[in-house]
Amino acid sequence: MRDTRMKVAVREKPSVVPATMALVAAAMLLAGCNTFSGMGQDLQSAGKSVERTAERTK
């Protein structure tokens, strides 16, 4: 005997893992930008300090 019932398409739940991974990656990128910005400011400050010392010892 043949099954005459209609087949219903079952929709799978979207996975939360890719969205979570994307959020974590975005957070890491933003934190990385902040870190590099801070490092640049530190290097700039160190350079100015060396310049001031050089000017004083002339």
C-alpha positions as CSV (number, residue, x, y, z in Angstrom):
1,M,0.0,0.0,0.0
2,R,1.3,3.4,-0.9
3,D,1.6,6.3,1.7
4,T,-0.7,9.1,0.5
5,R,0.1,11.5,3.3
6,M,1.7,14.8,2.3
7,K,5.2,15.2,3.3
8,V,5.8,18.4,5.4
9,A,9.2,20.1,5.0
10,V,10.9,20.2,8.4
11,R,12.8,23.4,9.0
12,E,15.9,23.0,11.0
13,K,16.8,25.6,13.7
14,P,19.5,27.9,12.7
15,S,22.8,27.2,14.4
16,V,23.9,29.7,17.1
17,V,27.5,28.8,16.8
18,P,28.4,30.8,13.6
19,A,26.7,33.9,15.0
20,T,28.5,33.5,18.3
21,M,31.8,33.0,16.5
22,A,31.2,36.2,14.4
23,L,30.5,38.2,17.6
24,V,33.7,36.9,19.3
25,A,35.8,37.7,16.2
26,A,34.3,41.2,16.0
27,A,35.1,41.8,19.7
28,M,38.7,40.6,19.2
29,L,39.2,42.9,16.2
30,L,37.9,45.9,18.1
31,A,40.1,45.1,21.1
32,G,43.0,44.7,18.8
33,C,42.5,48.1,17.2
34,N,42.4,49.6,20.7
35,T,45.6,47.9,21.6
36,F,47.5,49.1,18.5
37,S,46.2,52.6,19.1
38,G,47.5,52.5,22.6
39,M,50.8,51.2,21.5
40,G,51.1,54.0,19.0
41,Q,50.5,56.6,21.6
42,D,53.1,55.0,23.9
43,L,55.7,55.0,21.1
44,Q,54.9,58.6,20.3
45,S,55.2,59.6,23.9
46,A,58.6,57.8,24.1
47,G,59.8,59.5,21.0
48,K,58.9,63.0,22.3
49,S,60.7,62.2,25.5
50,V,63.8,61.2,23.6
51,E,63.6,64.5,21.6
52,R,63.3,66.6,24.7
53,T,66.3,64.9,26.3
54,A,68.3,65.4,23.1
55,E,67.4,69.1,23.0
56,R,68.4,69.6,26.7
57,T,71.8,67.9,26.2
58,K,72.9,70.0,23.2
